[in-house]
Amino acid sequence: MIILGIDPGLAITGFGVIKKEKNSLTAIDYGIISTPAKTDLIFRLKLISSDLKSIIKKYQPDAVAVEKLFFCKNVKTALDVGHCRGVVLLEAMNGNLSFYEFTPLQVKQALTGYGKADKRQIQKMTQTVLGLKDIPKPDDAADALALAITLAHSHR
């Protein structure tokens, strides 16, 4: 099973592609989709859509795991992430992919067994679970891989 994890964001969207074979998880690819800050919203969303479509076409994932939108103090940030999530949902549906959402708490519990784990602990467990030489960078890509791992651990 190929799983695509997505950490949505308007400026930076992280992605991580992993392969699940029996009880083994392997990182295939990870990185970010970044959009220019001074560009109109619609063009930024189009760029995310286009890049995501290419990633889906290249890796042919079976499922997509996305961070569930949670309460945010900054309304503008929450709206921007919401727009980005909409693009991710649309591309997942266009690719006929199964779609799963996880809260940050669910990701922390899946990777560390502890709901209050910090970002560094999550990154270290992501590195360990996938057998990577280094902690994946940047943070958005590491978060996307963690989402993919969460789906792999919860999917039967």
C-alpha positions in Angstrom: 0.0 0.0 0.0 1.3 3.5 -0.9 0.2 6.3 1.4 0.5 10.0 0.7 0.6 12.2 3.8 -0.2 15.9 3.4 0.4 18.7 5.9 -1.6 21.5 4.3 -0.6 25.1 4.4 -0.9 28.0 2.0 2.8 29.1 2.1 4.2 25.6 2.6 2.4 22.3 2.1 4.4 19.3 3.2 4.1 15.9 1.5 5.4 12.5 2.4 5.0 9.2 0.5 5.5 5.9 2.2 5.0 2.3 1.3 3.5 -0.2 3.7 4.4 -3.9 3.2 3.1 -6.2 5.9 4.6 -4.7 9.1 7.3 -2.7 7.3 7.1 1.0 6.4 9.5 2.7 3.9 9.8 6.3 2.9 9.6 6.7 -0.9 9.8 10.5 -1.1 9.0 13.7 0.9 9.3 17.4 0.5 7.3 20.6 0.3 5.2 22.6 -2.1 5.9 26.2 -1.5 4.0 29.2 -2.9 5.2 32.8 -3.3 3.9 35.1 -0.5 3.0 38.1 -2.7 0.9 36.0 -5.1 -2.9 36.1 -5.2 -4.7 33.3 -3.3 -6.2 31.7 -6.3 -2.8 31.3 -8.0 -1.3 29.9 -4.9 -4.1 27.3 -4.7 -3.6 26.5 -8.3 0.1 25.9 -7.8 -0.6 23.5 -4.9 -3.2 21.7 -6.9 -0.9 21.3 -9.9 2.0 20.0 -7.8 -0.2 17.7 -5.8 -1.7 16.3 -9.0 1.9 15.6 -10.2 2.8 13.9 -7.0 -0.3 11.7 -7.1 0.4 10.8 -10.8 4.0 10.0 -10.0 3.5 7.8 -7.0 0.0 6.4 -7.5 -0.9 6.3 -3.8 -3.8 4.2 -2.5 -4.8 6.6 0.2 -4.2 10.1 1.5 -3.8 11.2 5.1 -4.3 14.9 6.0 -4.1 16.8 9.2 -7.6 17.7 10.4 -8.2 21.4 10.8 -8.2 22.3 14.5 -9.1 25.5 16.3 -6.7 28.3 15.5 -6.3 31.7 17.2 -5.4 33.4 13.9 -8.6 33.3 11.8 -6.7 34.3 8.6 -4.3 31.4 9.0 -7.2 29.0 9.6 -9.0 30.2 6.5 -5.8 29.9 4.4 -5.3 26.3 5.7 -8.9 25.6 5.0 -8.6 26.7 1.4 -5.5 24.5 1.0 -7.3 21.5 2.6 -10.1 22.0 0.1 -7.6 21.7 -2.8 -6.1 18.5 -1.2 -9.6 17.0 -0.8 -10.4 17.8 -4.4 -7.2 16.3 -5.7 -7.7 13.2 -3.6 -11.2 12.8 -5.0 -10.0 13.4 -8.5 -7.5 10.7 -8.0 -10.1 8.3 -6.6 -8.1 8.0 -3.4 -9.3 6.9 0.0 -9.1 9.9 2.3 -8.4 10.0 6.0 -8.0 12.9 8.5 -6.1 12.9 11.8 -5.8 15.4 14.5 -2.4 16.4 15.9 -3.3 14.5 19.1 -4.0 11.3 17.0 -0.6 11.6 15.2 1.2 12.1 18.5 -0.4 9.1 20.1 0.2 6.9 17.0 3.9 7.7 16.8 4.8 8.0 20.5 1.9 6.7 22.5 1.8 10.1 24.3 -0.7 12.8 23.3 1.5 15.7 24.5 4.7 14.7 22.7 6.6 17.6 21.3 7.6 18.2 17.7 11.1 16.9 18.2 9.8 13.6 19.6 7.5 13.2 16.6 10.3 13.9 14.2 12.6 11.4 15.9 10.0 8.7 15.9 9.3 9.4 12.2 13.0 8.9 11.5 13.1 5.7 13.5 9.9 4.1 12.1 11.0 4.8 8.5 14.7 3.9 9.1 15.9 7.2 7.8 19.5 8.3 8.4 18.4 11.8 9.5 15.3 13.5 10.8 13.3 14.5 7.7 13.4 18.2 6.8 11.8 20.6 6.6 9.2 20.3 9.4 6.3 20.3 7.1 7.6 17.3 5.2 8.3 15.5 8.5 4.7 16.2 9.6 3.4 14.8 6.4 5.4 11.6 6.9 4.0 11.4 10.4 0.5 11.6 9.0 1.2 8.8 6.5 2.6 6.7 9.3 -0.5 7.3 11.4 -2.7 6.1 8.6 -0.4 3.0 8.1 -0.7 2.1 11.8 -4.5 2.6 11.8 -5.3 1.0 8.5 -6.2 -2.7 8.4 
